[in-house]
Amino acid sequence: MEEMKNENKMLRDQMREHQERVDKIPGAPKLLPKKDVGRFVEQPYTDEVAPHAIPKTFTMPPYQKIYDGTIDPEDHVTHYVTAVKGNDLAKEQVSSILLKKFYETLTGGALTWYSQLHARSIETFEEMADKFVTAHAGAKKAEARMNDIFAIKQSPGEGLRDFLARFNRVRMTLPNVSKGMVVAAFQNWLNRNGSRATRKLLNRLMKYPPTTWDEIHNAYCAEVRADEDDLNGPTHRLTSVQAEIRKDRRNDAKRDLAAPRSNRERHQPYVRSAIMPLSRYEEGPSRPRTGTHRN
């Protein structure tokens, strides 16, 4: 213990001496503020609170995730503590190992936060965990907001166009949501008992599974953007009904023309209808003749 303190003191003195020499050089930029010199040679906890060395047999499980500041910090602490305790440590060793190995599970902004902790300012791992969760509370809120995209449902009677626009507005407010989550949420909450346009889009998405929001939007534009069932307004609905009636009439007429004749009619000789001249007695009263009459 005493030997470790002497080594730390020697390193601090060497860095201080080096910094003083650099400061005496005219025009030389300062490498580091003097108040930050000790940050790179001292830990944020004291030797007294972490007296036990890390066992040579200690290993972190491969499933332990590295924290980058984008997920729930409380979940990270829970997983980390569970992983450390899984090494079959003695009770008095646990606190020391938790303090000494914690920085290895951090990266990015989280690791920068750890490096900025004041030297010997942490007395227990519980204190470090509390500071860690407090510093990254924003990530917890962001993760909770990400789940909001799975709460967007197409309500009964809501047109596909309106639902598409409403879903996209919420999507734009959640920049951290992955493409896969967006696709899964949209497909999951389309109303399968909705309009023909909705069912048509669902069939296309099942046939050609999308991977991005742009692919969903392109499928909508290609298949159902002008679908009559999704147009709003009584004029469009009336036009649609009239068009269906005219279509049915045309189909009925085609069926009548294409219907085969019965066997009895098929073998009958073809009779051409003609207008027969009326007989003399059926013409009615004769009209007076004009002109000369020859015998």
C-alpha positions in Angstrom: 0.0 0.0 0.0 2.7 2.4 1.0 4.7 1.5 -2.1 1.8 2.4 -4.4 1.4 5.8 -2.7 5.1 6.5 -3.3 4.8 5.6 -7.0 1.8 7.9 -7.5 3.6 10.7 -5.8 6.7 10.2 -7.9 4.5 10.3 -11.1 2.8 13.5 -10.0 6.2 15.1 -9.3 7.6 14.1 -12.6 4.6 15.5 -14.6 4.6 18.7 -12.6 8.3 19.2 -13.3 7.8 18.5 -17.0 5.0 21.0 -17.1 7.0 23.7 -15.4 9.8 23.2 -18.0 7.4 23.5 -20.9 5.9 26.7 -19.4 9.3 28.4 -19.4 9.8 28.0 -23.1 8.8 31.3 -24.8 5.7 30.9 -27.0 5.2 27.3 -26.2 1.6 26.3 -25.8 0.5 24.8 -22.5 -0.1 21.1 -22.9 -2.5 20.7 -20.0 -3.9 22.9 -17.3 -2.1 22.2 -14.0 -5.3 21.3 -12.3 -5.7 18.4 -14.7 -2.3 16.8 -14.3 -3.3 14.5 -11.5 -6.3 13.2 -13.4 -4.3 10.8 -15.5 -2.3 9.2 -12.7 -4.9 9.0 -10.0 -8.2 7.2 -9.8 -11.5 8.8 -8.7 -11.5 6.5 -5.7 -9.0 6.1 -2.9 -6.8 3.1 -2.2 -8.5 2.6 1.1 -11.9 2.0 -0.4 -10.5 -0.5 -3.0 -7.7 -2.3 -1.3 -8.1 -5.7 -3.0 -6.3 -6.5 -6.2 -8.1 -7.9 -9.2 -7.7 -11.7 -9.3 -5.9 -13.2 -12.2 -8.9 -15.5 -12.9 -11.3 -12.6 -13.1 -13.1 -12.3 -16.5 -15.9 -10.2 -17.8 -18.6 -12.2 -19.7 -18.7 -11.6 -23.5 -22.3 -10.5 -23.3 -21.5 -7.5 -21.1 -22.3 -4.4 -23.2 -20.1 -1.3 -23.4 -22.0 1.8 -22.4 -21.9 4.7 -24.8 -24.6 7.0 -23.3 -27.6 5.9 -25.4 -29.3 3.3 -23.2 -30.7 3.3 -19.7 -27.8 3.8 -17.3 -29.6 1.9 -14.5 -29.8 -1.2 -16.7 -26.1 -0.9 -17.4 -25.2 -0.8 -13.7 -27.4 -3.8 -13.0 -25.8 -5.9 -15.7 -22.3 -4.8 -14.7 -22.8 -5.7 -11.0 -24.3 -9.1 -12.0 -21.4 -9.8 -14.3 -18.8 -9.0 -11.6 -20.5 -11.1 -8.9 -20.6 -14.0 -11.4 -16.8 -14.5 -10.8 -17.3 -16.1 -7.5 -15.5 -13.4 -5.5 -15.1 -13.2 -1.8 -17.5 -10.7 -0.2 -14.8 -8.3 0.7 -13.4 -8.3 -2.8 -16.6 -7.3 -4.6 -16.5 -3.5 -3.8 -12.9 -3.2 -4.9 -13.5 -5.0 -8.2 -16.6 -3.0 -8.9 -14.7 0.3 -8.6 -11.6 -0.8 -10.5 -13.3 -2.5 -13.5 -16.2 -0.1 -14.1 -14.3 2.2 -16.5 -13.7 -0.7 -18.8 -17.4 -0.9 -19.6 -17.6 2.7 -20.7 -16.8 4.4 -24.1 -17.5 7.7 -25.8 -19.0 10.4 -23.7 -19.5 8.0 -20.8 -15.7 7.4 -20.6 -15.1 11.1 -20.9 -17.4 11.6 -17.9 -15.4 9.1 -15.9 -12.1 10.7 -16.7 -13.4 14.1 -15.4 -14.2 12.8 -11.9 -12.1 14.4 -9.3 -9.3 12.3 -7.9 -10.1 10.4 -4.7 -13.7 11.8 -4.7 -15.5 8.5 -4.6 -15.7 6.5 -1.4 -18.0 3.6 -2.4 -19.2 2.0 -5.6 -22.8 3.0 -4.7 -21.7 6.6 -4.8 -20.1 6.2 -8.2 -23.2 4.4 -9.5 -25.4 7.2 -8.2 -23.3 9.9 -9.9 -23.2 7.8 -13.1 -27.0 7.4 -13.3 -27.6 11.1 -12.5 -25.1 12.2 -15.2 -26.8 10.0 -17.9 -30.4 10.5 -16.9 -31.1 12.0 -20.3 -30.4 8.7 -22.0 -33.0 7.1 -19.9 -35.6 9.6 -21.0 -34.5 9.2 -24.6 -35.0 5.4 -24.4 -38.5 5.9 -22.9 -39.4 8.2 -25.8 -38.2 5.6 -28.3 -40.9 3.3 -27.1 -43.5 5.9 -28.0 -43.3 4.9 -31.6 -44.9 1.6 -30.7 -47.9 3.4 -29.3 -49.0 4.8 -32.7 -52.0 2.8 -33.8 -54.3 3.2 -36.8 -57.7 3.9 -35.3 -60.9 2.5 -36.9 -62.1 4.8 -39.7 -58.7 6.5 -40.0 -57.6 6.7 -43.6 -54.3 5.3 -44.6 -53.1 8.7 -45.8 -53.8 10.3 -42.5 -52.2 7.5 -40.5 -49.1 7.6 -42.7 -48.7 11.4 -42.0 -49.4 11.1 -38.3 -46.9 8.2 -37.9 -44.2 10.1 -39.8 -44.7 13.2 -37.6 -43.9 11.2 -34.5 -41.0 9.4 -36.3 -39.4 12.7 -37.1 -39.3 13.6 -33.3 -37.4 10.4 -32.5 -34.1 10.6 -34.3 -32.5 7.8 -32.3 -35.1 5.2 -33.3 -33.5 2.6 -35.5 -34.8 1.8 -39.0 -35.9 -1.6 -38.0 -38.0 -0.3 -35.1 -39.7 2.1 -37.4 -40.6 -0.6 -39.9 -41.8 -3.0 -37.3 -43.9 -0.4 -35.5 -45.6 0.8 -38.7 -46.5 -2.7 -39.9 -47.6 -3.9 -36.5 -50.1 -1.2 -36.0 -51.7 -1.0 -39.4 -55.4 -1.8 -39.0 -55.9 -5.2 -40.7 -59.6 -4.6 -40.9 -59.2 -1.1 -42.4 -59.9 0.2 -45.9 -59.0 -1.6 -49.1 -56.0 0.7 -49.4 -54.7 -0.4 -46.0 -55.1 -4.1 -46.8 -53.5 -3.5 -50.2 -50.4 -1.9 -48.6 -50.2 -4.6 -46.0 -50.2 -7.3 -48.7 -47.4 -5.5 -50.6 -45.3 -5.1 -47.4 -45.7 -8.8 -46.7 -44.7 -9.7 -50.2 -41.8 -7.3 -50.3 -40.6 -6.7 -46.7 -39.2 -3.2 -46.3 -36.1 -2.3 -44.4 -36.4 1.5 -44.2 -39.1 4.2 -43.9 -38.4 5.3 -47.5 -39.3 1.9 -48.8 -42.6 2.0 -46.9 -43.4 5.4 -48.4 -42.5 4.3 -51.9 -44.7 1.3 -51.6 -47.6 3.5 -50.6 -47.0 5.9 -53.5 -46.7 3.0 -56.0 -49.7 1.0 -54.9 -52.4 2.8 -53.1 -51.8 6.6 -53.2 -54.8 7.1 -55.6 -56.9 4.3 -54.3 -60.6 5.4 -54.3 -61.3 3.9 -50.9 -58.8 6.2 -49.2 -60.1 9.4 -50.7 -61.9 11.7 -48.3 -65.0 13.7 -49.1 -68.6 12.9 -50.2 -67.8 13.9 -53.8 -65.2 11.3 -54.2 -67.3 8.7 -52.5 -70.3 9.4 -54.7 -68.1 9.3 -57.8 -66.7 5.9 -56.6 -70.1 4.5 -56.1 -71.3 5.7 -59.6 -68.2 4.2 -61.2 -68.9 0.9 -59.6 -72.5 0.9 -60.8 -71.4 1.6 -64.4 -68.8 -1.1 -64.2 -71.4 -3.6 -63.0 -73.7 -2.7 -65.8 -71.0 -3.2 -68.4 -70.1 -6.6 -66.9 -73.7 -7.7 -67.0 -74.0 -6.7 -70.7 -70.8 -8.6 -71.5 -72.1 -11.7 -69.8 -75.3 -11.5 -71.8 -73.5 -11.3 -75.1 -71.1 -14.0 -74.2 -73.7 -16.4 -72.8 -74.0 -19.6 -74.9 -77.3 -20.5 -76.5 -79.1 -23.6 -75.4 -78.8 -26.9 -77.3 -82.3 -26.6 -78.7 -81.6 -23.1 -80.1 -78.2 -24.1 -81.3 -79.6 -26.7 -83.9 -82.4 -24.5 -85.2 -82.0 -23.3 -88.8 -81.1 -19.7 -89.2 -84.2 -17.7 -90.3 -83.7 -14.2 -91.7 -86.5 -12.0 -90.8 -87.9 -9.9 -93.7 -90.8 -7.6 -94.2 -93.3 -9.3 -96.5 -95.4 -7.2 -98.8 -99.1 -6.9 -97.9 -101.6 -8.6 -100.2 -103.9 -6.6 -102.4 -106.8 -7.0 -100.1 -104.9 -6.0 -97.1 -103.7 -2.7 -98.5 -106.9 -0.9 -97.7 -109.1 1.3 -99.9 -107.6 2.0 -103.3 -106.5 5.5 -104.1 -107.7 7.3 -107.2 -105.3 7.1 -110.1 -104.1 10.0 -112.0 -103.0 10.3 -115.6 -104.3 8.6 -118.7 -105.5 5.0 -118.9 -104.8 2.9 -121.9 -107.0 0.0 -123.0 
